[in-house]
Amino acid sequence: MSRNSLRKSVKHGIGRLTASTDRLSPRSTTMPITRLTRVAHKAPTRLIPVKKASVQQVGAAICALSNYGGGMLQGDSAELSVNVEAGAKLGLVTQGAGRIYTQRVSSVCETRMHATVEKDGILVFAPDSCTLFASSSYSQYQEYEIHPESSIALIDWFSSGRFKNQERWEFDNLQTCTKLKWLKTEGTQEDENLISDNLDNVPFLIDSTSIDLRRNRQMNTSNHDTHAVADFNCFASLILYGEHIQSVKNRCQSLSVTFAAKYTRTRIRERDQCDKEWDSIDTDIYDNLAGRVIIGVSKVSLRGKPSDAYVVRFAGKTNEDLYRIFHTCLIPMAPSFGIEFYKDRILAQRSEIPTITKKVSRDPGQEVYKVIERTTNTIPRQKLANDLYPVSSLGSMPMEMHSSFWSIMMLADSGLPTGSFSHSAGLEAATQLRMIEGEEDVLNYVQAATRSSIQLLAPFLISSLRIVQRDGVNDIREAINVRDCWDKLNRECNAVMVTNEPACSASIDQGKSLARVATQWLGEEFSHLDILDCLRNDRSPHMAPTLGVISGLLGLDEIQVCRLFAYCLARDMVSSAVRLSLIGPLASVPLLNNVQESAEDSIRAVYTAILNHPENPLLVAASSAPVIEAIHPCHEILQVRLFRS
């Protein structure tokens, strides 16, 4: 097939779905019935209403998302709009795994989804996993506008590829982003008060992941797990909010505590809270899993709202294991929807890790298959390559200034009273969960965590630094604008960080301490700027935007502040490893030195991505270590803890 014909085969699918309820009088005792009043689609996207008597009896609606061919080709795109009206109950499922096929075009496969959930509406999005074939790229963007008195359960799920065929972590690029905003309504004064904090339409929760594996194949490589994913094949996030999902949240917390208790002691208070919920869960679920499953639960506190939100991270060996976990967690939604989500995906009593075979002879009639031992595929270690990210594309990277050297040393000083050594970045939880067994594991963890943090927070560092380095900052109007811009930036950073509760609390603690140091350090020299008052008076300044502002006032450039941030991250984790007796003090020196190459590589990659989005650098902010994101929240349930997070 020619290249032109391949490009002509690229399709743009569209779907429009609306779930409404029958209009009943306020005095009516009849149960509202949810109906799909609008079902429209354009190929290759398809919307298939699921008609079951059990679903209709409870007044709910189920719709399956599908497409022709069971997947999407490179260059294909899909746009889906969903509206759950007041009082409606809608369940979205898929007919099977979402396959992202490989094609000889360089375009990325994209899907975009926008959903609104009105007052008393319930939305459950329970898809199958997204499977990326080798050399494929996929970008997914989801935006949900929800009413404070609605309920949602949203799953975002992807796997390492066709690992049953020994195809693991061979795709090019994966980007997923889920944003939650408050729905703008024109209702009663009570409704307006519930969404009074919806300033500038900033999301209150952002769950974003970006894994780029192209660099591994284009560089000289050695064994190294760049994204800390070598031992796992599938990852998922479950976002929960609302009154009707409290039992789902309790089950997730019960599973998290119980699974962690298999490897370490957990806090008795947390376990007592889960006992009642655990009594109603199939206690054989752990024994029926094929391998290790890590579950981390993070609470997102929403002051003034009817309930809090929760982000649950999952990391597992097989999709079958996560099918069992999700089925168990979503059982409380069965009375509202008339079905048990994922029940039809469980086909055996026990999950199994598949035996991988490979054909070694292709002679007709003489095919011979060799059983391949199941081994852990590691992601090769990266080295900088100028042909991949040429220096010419980084021409605007500013050079280091010798005059700022002293300021860098002061900010990097371990004696700076910012409380950085009270946090282990999840290393303590990983150790107690027996994910860290030697010095090499420590190195892999530190490199992966540093890379992920840089990719997630460097855009906020650079954006806050640019705010205070504008021309005319001495003008009163400009000073007010700087303060407002920083406040919005800090709220966006909070929306990104709240998906990992321990990391969020550590970021705020360090941000407060650094702001207090800055007001004493820079107060007299920059007393004419309101930005310092903003840092001092803000109740929850995050570390990244606070460090960016201070670095900008000190005259540091963008690359300097990124290197400073990366060094402090790695130093704190290596110090944590020493205090946890994972490595000795002498061994920590070469280990920290070995992190430099990976950190520099990640800084270069992030800065290149930011140059491609000069209008909004925050578009590239995403974590890249999903296993660490699942491990870190488990720190909250540890019985014995040396560190705060």
C-alpha positions as CSV (number, residue, x, y, z in Angstrom):
1,M,0.0,0.0,0.0
2,S,1.4,3.4,-0.9
3,R,2.0,6.2,1.5
4,N,-0.7,8.4,0.0
5,S,-3.3,5.6,0.3
6,L,-2.4,5.1,3.9
7,R,-2.9,8.8,4.6
8,K,-6.3,8.7,2.9
9,S,-7.3,5.9,5.2
10,V,-7.0,8.1,8.3
11,K,-10.4,8.8,9.8
12,H,-11.9,11.3,12.2
13,G,-14.7,9.8,14.3
14,I,-17.3,11.8,16.2
15,G,-19.7,10.7,18.9
16,R,-22.5,12.6,20.7
17,L,-24.3,11.1,23.6
18,T,-27.0,12.6,26.0
19,A,-28.6,10.8,28.9
20,S,-31.8,12.3,30.2
21,T,-34.5,11.5,32.7
22,D,-38.3,11.4,32.3
23,R,-39.8,14.7,33.5
24,L,-41.7,13.8,36.6
25,S,-43.6,16.0,39.0
26,P,-41.9,16.8,42.3
27,R,-44.6,14.8,44.2
28,S,-44.3,11.7,42.0
29,T,-43.0,8.6,43.7
30,T,-42.2,6.8,40.5
31,M,-38.5,6.1,40.0
32,P,-36.9,8.4,37.3
33,I,-36.0,6.5,34.1
34,T,-32.8,7.4,32.3
35,R,-33.1,7.4,28.5
36,L,-30.5,8.0,25.8
37,T,-32.1,10.9,24.1
38,R,-29.3,11.6,21.7
39,V,-27.1,8.9,20.2
40,A,-25.1,10.2,17.2
41,H,-21.9,8.9,15.7
42,K,-19.7,9.1,12.7
43,A,-17.4,6.3,11.6
44,P,-15.1,4.9,12.8
45,T,-16.6,5.9,16.2
46,R,-19.7,4.0,17.2
47,L,-22.1,4.3,20.1
48,I,-24.0,1.1,20.9
49,P,-26.8,1.3,23.5
50,V,-26.9,-1.8,25.7
51,K,-30.5,-2.9,26.3
52,K,-30.9,-5.2,29.3
53,A,-33.9,-5.7,31.4
54,S,-32.0,-5.5,34.6
55,V,-30.6,-2.1,33.6
56,Q,-34.1,-0.8,32.6
57,Q,-35.6,-2.0,35.9
58,V,-33.3,0.3,38.0
59,G,-33.8,3.3,35.6
60,A,-30.3,3.5,34.3
61,A,-28.7,3.5,30.8
62,I,-25.6,1.7,29.5
63,C,-23.8,2.6,26.3
64,A,-20.8,0.8,24.7
65,L,-18.1,2.8,22.9
66,S,-16.8,1.0,19.9
67,N,-15.2,1.4,16.5
68,Y,-14.7,-0.5,13.3
69,G,-11.8,-2.9,13.4
70,G,-11.6,-3.0,17.2
71,G,-9.0,-0.2,17.3
72,M,-7.5,2.9,15.7
73,L,-4.9,3.4,13.1
74,Q,-2.1,6.0,13.5
75,G,-3.4,9.3,12.4
76,D,-7.0,8.4,13.4
77,S,-8.8,10.7,15.8
78,A,-12.0,10.5,17.7
79,E,-14.0,13.2,19.5
80,L,-16.7,12.3,22.0
81,S,-19.2,14.5,23.8
82,V,-21.2,13.2,26.7
83,N,-23.9,14.9,28.7
84,V,-25.5,13.4,31.8
85,E,-28.5,15.5,32.7
86,A,-29.8,16.1,36.2
87,G,-30.8,12.9,37.9
88,A,-29.6,10.6,35.1
89,K,-27.5,7.5,35.6
90,L,-25.2,6.6,32.7
91,G,-22.6,3.8,32.4
92,L,-20.0,3.9,29.6
93,V,-18.3,0.7,28.7
94,T,-16.3,-0.6,25.8
95,Q,-16.6,-3.8,23.7
96,G,-13.0,-4.8,24.2
97,A,-9.5,-3.5,24.6
98,G,-8.8,-0.3,22.7
99,R,-6.0,-1.3,20.3
100,I,-3.7,1.3,18.8
101,Y,-2.4,-0.2,15.6
102,T,0.9,0.6,13.9
103,Q,0.9,2.2,10.6
104,R,3.6,3.7,8.4
105,V,2.6,7.3,9.0
106,S,4.1,9.6,11.5
107,S,0.8,11.0,12.8
108,V,-0.3,10.3,16.4
109,C,-3.6,8.6,17.2
110,E,-5.7,11.0,19.3
111,T,-9.0,10.8,21.2
112,R,-10.7,13.7,23.0
113,M,-13.6,13.4,25.3
114,H,-15.7,16.2,27.0
115,A,-18.4,15.2,29.5
116,T,-20.7,17.2,31.7
117,V,-22.5,15.7,34.7
118,E,-25.3,17.8,36.1
119,K,-26.9,17.8,39.6
120,D,-27.7,14.4,41.0
121,G,-26.3,12.7,37.9
122,I,-24.1,9.6,38.1
123,L,-21.5,8.7,35.5
124,V,-19.4,5.5,35.5
125,F,-16.8,5.2,32.8
126,A,-15.5,1.6,32.9
127,P,-13.5,0.9,29.7
128,D,-11.2,-2.0,28.9
129,S,-7.5,-1.3,28.7
130,C,-5.8,0.6,26.0
131,T,-3.2,-1.5,24.2
132,L,-0.5,0.2,22.2
133,F,1.2,-1.9,19.5
134,A,4.9,-1.6,18.7
135,S,6.0,1.8,17.3
136,S,2.5,3.3,17.8
137,S,1.7,6.6,19.5
138,Y,-1.4,7.6,21.3
139,S,-2.7,10.8,22.9
140,Q,-5.8,10.9,25.1
141,Y,-7.4,14.0,26.5
142,Q,-10.5,13.9,28.7
143,E,-12.3,16.9,30.4
144,Y,-15.2,16.4,32.8
145,E,-17.3,19.3,34.1
146,I,-19.2,18.0,37.1
147,H,-21.8,19.5,39.5
148,P,-20.7,19.4,43.2
149,E,-23.8,17.2,43.9
150,S,-23.1,14.7,41.2
151,S,-21.2,11.4,41.4
152,I,-18.5,10.0,39.1
153,A,-16.3,6.9,38.8
154,L,-13.8,7.3,35.9
155,I,-11.2,4.7,34.9
156,D,-8.1,5.4,32.7
157,W,-6.3,2.2,31.9
158,F,-3.4,1.2,29.6
159,S,-1.0,-1.7,29.2
160,S,2.5,-2.3,28.1
161,G,1.4,-3.7,24.8
162,R,0.8,-7.2,23.5
163,F,2.9,-8.8,26.3
164,K,1.4,-12.2,25.6
165,N,3.4,-12.0,22.3
166,Q,6.5,-10.8,24.0
167,E,5.8,-7.2,22.9
168,R,6.4,-5.1,26.0
169,W,7.1,-1.4,26.1
170,E,7.7,-1.2,22.4
171,F,5.3,1.7,21.6
172,D,6.7,5.1,20.8
173,N,4.7,7.5,22.9
174,L,1.8,7.6,25.3
175,Q,0.1,10.7,26.7
176,T,-3.0,10.7,28.8
177,C,-4.6,13.7,30.6
178,T,-7.8,13.9,32.6
179,K,-9.1,17.2,33.9
180,L,-12.0,17.8,36.3
181,K,-13.7,21.1,36.6
182,W,-16.8,22.4,38.3
183,L,-19.8,22.8,36.1
184,K,-21.0,26.4,35.6
185,T,-24.7,26.6,36.3
186,E,-27.3,29.3,36.4
187,G,-29.4,27.9,39.2
188,T,-30.2,28.8,42.8
189,Q,-27.9,30.8,45.1
190,E,-27.0,27.5,46.8
191,D,-25.7,26.1,43.5
192,E,-23.7,29.3,42.9
193,N,-22.1,29.1,46.4
194,L,-21.0,25.5,45.7
195,I,-19.0,26.5,42.7
196,S,-17.8,29.9,44.0
197,D,-14.2,28.8,43.8
198,N,-14.3,28.1,40.1
199,L,-12.0,31.0,39.3
200,D,-10.6,31.4,35.8
201,N,-12.1,27.9,35.1
202,V,-9.0,26.3,36.5
203,P,-9.4,22.5,37.0
204,F,-9.4,21.3,40.5
205,L,-7.8,17.9,39.6
206,I,-5.5,17.0,36.7
207,D,-4.3,13.4,36.2
208,S,-1.6,13.3,33.5
209,T,0.9,10.7,32.4
210,S,3.4,10.9,29.6
211,I,5.8,8.0,28.6
212,D,8.1,8.5,25.7
213,L,10.1,5.4,24.7
214,R,11.4,6.7,21.3
215,R,14.6,8.0,22.9
216,N,15.5,4.5,24.2
217,R,15.7,3.1,20.7
218,Q,17.6,6.0,19.3
219,M,20.5,6.1,21.8
220,N,23.3,3.9,22.9
221,T,21.6,1.9,25.6
222,S,22.3,-0.4,28.5
223,N,20.0,-2.1,30.9
224,H,18.0,0.5,32.8
225,D,14.4,0.8,33.8
226,T,13.8,4.4,32.7
227,H,10.2,4.7,33.9
228,A,10.3,2.1,36.7
229,V,7.8,-0.2,34.9
230,A,9.9,-3.3,34.1
231,D,8.1,-5.6,36.5
232,F,4.5,-4.5,35.5
233,N,2.4,-4.7,32.4
234,C,-0.7,-2.6,33.1
235,F,-1.5,0.6,34.9
236,A,-4.8,2.4,35.7
237,S,-6.2,5.4,37.5
238,L,-9.7,5.5,39.1
239,I,-11.1,8.9,39.9
240,L,-14.0,9.0,42.4
241,Y,-16.2,11.8,43.5
242,G,-19.7,12.1,45.0
243,E,-22.1,10.6,47.5
244,H,-22.9,7.5,45.5
245,I,-19.4,6.2,45.3
246,Q,-18.5,6.2,49.0
247,S,-18.7,2.4,49.1
248,V,-16.4,2.1,46.0
249,K,-13.9,4.3,47.8
250,N,-14.1,2.2,50.9
251,R,-13.4,-0.9,48.9
252,C,-10.4,0.6,47.2
253,Q,-9.0,1.6,50.6
254,S,-9.7,-1.9,52.0
255,L,-7.8,-3.5,49.1
256,S,-4.9,-1.1,49.3
257,V,-4.4,-1.8,53.1
258,T,-4.9,-5.5,52.7
259,F,-2.5,-5.9,49.8
260,A,0.1,-3.8,51.5
261,A,-0.3,-5.8,54.7
262,K,1.0,-8.9,52.8
263,Y,4.5,-7.2,52.8
264,T,4.6,-4.8,55.7
265,R,2.8,-3.7,58.8
266,T,0.0,-1.2,58.2
267,R,-1.6,1.3,60.6
268,I,-4.1,-0.3,62.8
269,R,-6.5,2.6,62.7
270,E,-6.6,2.4,58.9
271,R,-7.2,-1.3,59.0
272,D,-10.0,-1.0,61.5
273,Q,-11.8,1.5,59.2
274,C,-11.7,-1.1,56.4
275,D,-12.8,-4.1,58.4
276,K,-16.5,-3.7,57.7
277,E,-16.0,-3.2,54.0
278,W,-13.5,-6.0,53.8
279,D,-16.0,-8.5,55.3
280,S,-18.2,-8.0,52.2
281,I,-15.4,-8.6,49.8
282,D,-14.4,-11.9,48.4
283,T,-11.4,-12.7,50.6
284,D,-10.0,-15.1,47.9
285,I,-9.4,-12.3,45.5
286,Y,-5.7,-11.9,46.4
287,D,-5.0,-15.6,46.0
288,N,-6.7,-15.6,42.6
289,L,-4.4,-13.0,41.2
290,A,-1.6,-13.9,38.8
291,G,1.0,-11.6,40.3
292,R,1.6,-8.5,42.4
293,V,-0.9,-5.7,42.4
294,I,-0.1,-2.3,44.0
295,I,-3.0,0.0,44.9
296,G,-2.4,3.5,46.2
297,V,-5.2,5.8,47.3
298,S,-4.9,9.6,47.5
299,K,-7.6,11.9,49.0
300,V,-8.3,15.2,47.3
301,S,-9.7,17.5,50.0
302,L,-12.4,19.8,48.6
303,R,-13.4,22.4,51.2
304,G,-17.0,23.5,51.0
305,K,-18.1,20.6,48.8
306,P,-20.5,17.8,49.7
307,S,-17.7,15.2,49.5
308,D,-14.0,14.8,48.8
309,A,-12.5,13.3,45.6
310,Y,-10.2,10.3,45.5
311,V,-7.6,9.2,43.0
312,V,-6.7,5.4,43.1
313,R,-3.6,4.2,41.3
314,F,-3.2,0.6,40.2
315,A,-0.2,-1.3,38.9
316,G,-0.5,-5.0,38.0
317,K,1.1,-7.9,36.1
318,T,-1.8,-8.7,33.8
319,N,-5.1,-7.1,32.7
320,E,-7.0,-10.1,34.1
321,D,-5.9,-9.1,37.6
322,L,-7.2,-5.5,37.1
323,Y,-10.4,-6.9,35.8
324,R,-10.9,-8.7,39.1
325,I,-9.9,-5.7,41.1
326,F,-12.2,-3.3,39.2
327,H,-15.1,-5.8,39.4
328,T,-14.7,-6.0,43.1
329,C,-14.4,-2.3,43.6
330,L,-17.4,-1.4,41.5
331,I,-19.8,-4.0,42.9
332,P,-21.6,-1.3,45.0
333,M,-22.7,0.4,41.8
334,A,-24.6,-2.7,40.7
335,P,-27.9,-1.8,42.4
336,S,-27.9,1.6,40.7
337,F,-27.1,0.3,37.2
338,G,-28.5,-3.2,37.2
339,I,-25.2,-4.8,36.1
340,E,-21.8,-5.7,37.7
341,F,-19.2,-3.9,35.7
342,Y,-16.4,-6.2,34.3
343,K,-18.1,-9.3,35.5
344,D,-18.3,-10.7,31.9
345,R,-14.5,-10.2,31.6
346,I,-13.7,-12.7,34.4
347,L,-13.6,-16.1,32.6
348,A,-11.8,-18.3,35.1
349,Q,-11.5,-18.7,38.8
350,R,-7.9,-17.6,38.8
351,S,-5.8,-15.3,36.7
352,E,-2.7,-16.7,35.0
353,I,0.4,-15.1,33.6
354,P,0.4,-16.4,30.0
355,T,3.1,-18.7,28.7
356,I,5.0,-16.9,25.9
357,T,5.9,-18.9,22.8
358,K,7.9,-18.0,19.8
359,K,7.9,-19.7,16.4
360,V,11.4,-20.9,15.6
361,S,10.7,-22.7,12.3
362,R,8.6,-21.6,9.4
363,D,8.9,-24.6,7.1
364,P,5.4,-25.7,6.1
365,G,4.2,-28.6,8.2
366,Q,7.2,-28.3,10.5
367,E,6.3,-25.4,12.7
368,V,8.1,-25.6,16.0
369,Y,7.3,-23.4,19.0
370,K,9.8,-22.7,21.8
371,V,8.6,-21.8,25.2
372,I,10.3,-18.6,26.4
373,E,11.0,-18.2,30.0
374,R,9.1,-15.3,31.5
375,T,11.7,-12.6,32.2
376,T,11.6,-9.0,33.2
377,N,12.2,-6.8,30.3
378,T,14.0,-3.6,31.3
379,I,14.0,-0.3,29.6
380,P,17.5,0.5,28.4
381,R,19.5,3.3,30.0
382,Q,19.6,6.5,28.0
383,K,22.5,8.6,26.9
384,L,22.3,12.1,25.4
385,A,22.2,12.1,21.6
386,N,22.5,15.3,19.7
387,D,21.0,13.8,16.6
388,L,17.7,13.1,18.5
389,Y,17.5,16.5,20.1
390,P,20.0,18.7,18.2
391,V,21.6,21.6,19.9
392,S,20.2,23.9,17.2
393,S,16.7,23.3,18.5
394,L,17.8,24.4,21.9
395,G,19.3,27.7,20.7
396,S,17.3,29.7,23.1
397,M,18.6,27.9,26.1
398,P,20.3,30.6,28.2
399,M,23.9,30.2,29.3
400,E,24.8,29.9,33.0
401,M,25.8,33.2,34.6
402,H,28.7,33.1,37.0
403,S,27.1,35.8,39.2
404,S,24.3,33.5,40.1
405,F,26.6,30.7,41.3
406,W,26.5,31.8,45.0
407,S,22.6,31.8,45.0
408,I,22.5,28.3,43.5
409,M,24.8,27.0,46.2
410,M,22.6,28.6,48.9
411,L,19.4,27.1,47.5
412,A,21.1,23.7,47.1
413,D,22.5,23.7,50.6
414,S,21.1,20.8,52.6
415,G,21.2,23.1,55.7
416,L,18.5,25.4,54.2
417,P,15.5,25.1,56.6
418,T,12.9,23.9,54.1
419,G,12.2,20.4,55.6
420,S,13.3,18.6,52.5
421,F,14.9,15.7,54.5
422,S,11.6,14.8,56.2
423,H,10.3,13.4,52.9
424,S,11.4,10.2,51.1
425,A,9.5,10.7,47.8
426,G,7.9,7.3,48.3
427,L,11.2,5.4,48.8
428,E,10.2,4.3,52.3
429,A,6.9,2.8,51.1
430,A,8.7,1.1,48.2
431,T,11.1,-0.4,50.7
432,Q,8.5,-1.7,53.0
433,L,6.5,-3.1,50.1
434,R,9.7,-5.0,49.1
435,M,10.1,-3.3,45.8
436,I,13.6,-2.2,46.8
437,E,16.0,-5.0,47.4
438,G,19.5,-3.7,46.5
439,E,21.6,-0.8,45.4
440,E,20.6,-1.2,41.8
441,D,16.9,-0.9,42.7
442,V,17.7,2.3,44.6
443,L,19.4,3.8,41.6
444,N,16.5,2.8,39.3
445,Y,14.0,4.3,41.7
446,V,15.9,7.6,42.2
447,Q,16.4,8.0,38.4
448,A,12.8,7.2,37.5
449,A,11.4,9.4,40.3
450,T,13.7,12.3,39.4
451,R,12.8,12.0,35.7
452,S,9.1,11.9,36.5
453,S,9.2,14.9,38.9
454,I,11.1,17.0,36.4
455,Q,8.7,16.1,33.6
456,L,5.7,17.0,35.8
457,L,7.0,20.1,37.6
458,A,9.7,21.7,35.4
459,P,7.0,23.5,33.4
460,F,5.7,25.1,36.6
461,L,9.3,26.1,37.5
462,I,9.9,27.8,34.2
463,S,6.5,29.4,34.0
464,S,6.8,31.0,37.5
465,L,10.3,32.1,36.7
466,R,9.1,33.8,33.5
467,I,6.3,35.6,35.5
468,V,8.8,37.6,37.6
469,Q,11.3,38.2,34.9
470,R,9.0,40.2,32.7
471,D,9.8,43.8,31.8
472,G,8.1,46.5,33.8
473,V,7.6,44.4,36.9
474,N,8.3,47.5,39.0
475,D,5.1,49.1,37.8
476,I,2.2,48.8,40.2
477,R,-0.2,47.4,37.6
478,E,2.4,44.8,36.5
479,A,3.1,43.8,40.1
480,I,-0.6,43.1,40.6
481,N,-0.7,41.1,37.4
482,V,2.4,39.1,38.5
483,R,0.7,38.2,41.8
484,D,-2.5,37.1,40.0
485,C,-0.6,35.1,37.5
486,W,1.4,33.3,40.2
487,D,-1.8,32.6,42.2
488,K,-3.4,30.9,39.1
489,L,-0.2,29.0,38.4
490,N,0.0,27.7,42.0
491,R,-3.7,26.5,41.8
492,E,-2.9,24.7,38.6
493,C,0.1,23.1,40.2
494,N,-2.1,22.0,43.1
495,A,-4.6,20.4,40.6
496,V,-1.7,18.3,39.2
497,M,-0.3,17.4,42.6
498,V,-3.5,16.4,44.4
499,T,-3.6,13.0,42.6
500,N,-0.7,12.0,44.8
501,E,-1.6,12.9,48.4
502,P,1.8,12.4,50.1
503,A,3.6,14.2,47.3
504,C,1.1,17.1,47.5
505,S,1.5,17.5,51.2
506,A,5.3,17.4,50.9
507,S,5.3,20.0,48.1
508,I,3.2,22.4,50.2
509,D,5.3,21.9,53.3
510,Q,8.5,22.6,51.4
511,G,6.8,25.5,49.6
512,K,5.8,27.1,52.9
513,S,9.3,26.7,54.4
514,L,11.0,28.1,51.3
515,A,8.6,31.1,51.2
516,R,9.4,31.8,54.8
517,V,13.1,31.7,54.0
518,A,12.7,33.9,50.9
519,T,10.9,36.7,52.8
520,Q,13.8,36.9,55.3
521,W,16.4,36.5,52.6
522,L,15.0,38.8,49.9
523,G,12.6,41.0,51.9
524,E,14.6,44.2,51.9
525,E,15.9,44.0,48.4
526,F,12.5,43.2,46.8
527,S,10.2,44.8,49.4
528,H,8.5,46.8,46.6
529,L,7.1,43.6,45.0
530,D,3.8,42.2,46.2
531,I,4.9,38.7,45.0
532,L,6.8,38.1,48.3
533,D,3.7,39.0,50.3
534,C,1.8,36.6,48.1
535,L,4.2,33.8,49.0
536,R,4.1,34.6,52.7
537,N,0.4,34.9,52.9
538,D,-0.6,32.0,50.7
539,R,-1.8,29.1,52.7
540,S,-0.6,26.4,50.3
541,P,2.3,27.5,48.1
542,H,3.8,24.6,46.2
543,M,7.5,24.0,46.0
544,A,7.9,24.2,42.2
545,P,6.2,27.6,41.6
546,T,7.7,29.0,44.8
547,L,11.2,28.0,43.8
548,G,10.6,29.4,40.3
549,V,9.7,32.8,41.7
550,I,12.6,33.0,44.1
551,S,15.0,31.9,41.3
552,G,13.6,34.5,39.0
553,L,14.2,37.2,41.7
554,L,17.8,36.0,42.1
555,G,18.4,36.2,38.4
556,L,18.8,32.5,37.7
557,D,18.0,31.2,34.2
558,E,15.6,28.5,33.3
559,I,18.2,25.7,32.8
560,Q,19.9,26.6,36.1
561,V,16.7,26.3,38.1
562,C,15.8,23.0,36.5
563,R,19.2,21.6,37.3
564,L,18.9,22.9,40.9
565,F,15.5,21.3,41.3
566,A,16.7,18.0,39.8
567,Y,19.7,17.9,42.1
568,C,17.7,18.6,45.2
569,L,15.2,15.9,44.4
570,A,17.9,13.3,43.8
571,R,19.9,14.3,46.8
572,D,17.0,14.1,49.1
573,M,16.1,10.6,47.9
574,V,19.7,9.3,48.1
575,S,19.8,10.7,51.7
576,S,16.6,8.9,52.5
577,A,18.1,5.7,51.2
578,V,21.1,6.1,53.5
579,R,18.9,6.7,56.5
580,L,16.8,3.7,55.6
581,S,20.0,1.6,55.5
582,L,19.5,0.7,51.9
583,I,23.0,2.0,51.0
584,G,26.0,3.2,53.0
585,P,27.2,6.8,53.1
586,L,30.2,6.1,50.9
587,A,28.1,4.2,48.3
588,S,25.7,7.2,48.1
589,V,28.3,9.4,46.5
590,P,28.7,7.5,43.2
591,L,25.0,6.6,43.2
592,L,24.1,10.3,43.3
593,N,26.7,11.0,40.6
594,N,25.1,8.4,38.3
595,V,21.8,10.1,38.5
596,Q,23.2,13.2,36.8
597,E,23.1,11.9,33.2
598,S,19.5,10.8,33.5
599,A,18.5,14.1,35.0
600,E,20.3,16.1,32.3
601,D,18.6,14.0,29.6
602,S,15.1,14.6,31.1
603,I,15.8,18.4,31.5
604,R,16.8,18.5,27.8
605,A,13.7,16.6,26.7
606,V,11.3,18.7,28.8
607,Y,12.9,22.0,27.7
608,T,12.6,20.9,24.1
609,A,8.9,20.1,24.6
610,I,8.3,23.5,26.2
611,L,9.9,25.3,23.3
612,N,7.3,23.5,21.1
613,H,4.5,25.0,23.3
614,P,5.7,28.6,24.0
615,E,2.2,29.8,24.5
616,N,1.5,27.4,27.4
617,P,4.4,25.3,28.8
618,L,2.0,23.6,31.2
619,L,0.7,21.4,28.4
620,V,3.8,19.2,28.7
621,A,3.4,18.7,32.5
622,A,2.9,14.9,33.1
623,S,4.4,12.2,35.3
624,S,6.3,9.3,33.7
625,A,6.6,6.7,36.4
626,P,3.1,5.1,36.9
627,V,4.4,2.4,39.4
628,I,5.9,5.0,41.7
629,E,2.6,7.0,41.5
630,A,0.9,3.8,42.8
631,I,3.5,3.1,45.5
632,H,3.8,6.6,47.0
633,P,0.2,6.9,48.3
634,C,0.7,3.7,50.3
635,H,3.0,5.6,52.6
636,E,-0.1,6.9,54.4
637,I,-1.0,3.4,55.6
638,L,2.4,2.3,56.9
639,Q,2.4,1.6,60.6
640,V,6.0,2.4,61.2
641,R,7.3,5.5,59.3
642,L,10.6,7.3,59.5
643,F,9.6,10.0,57.0
644,R,6.5,12.2,56.7
645,S,5.9,11.2,53.2
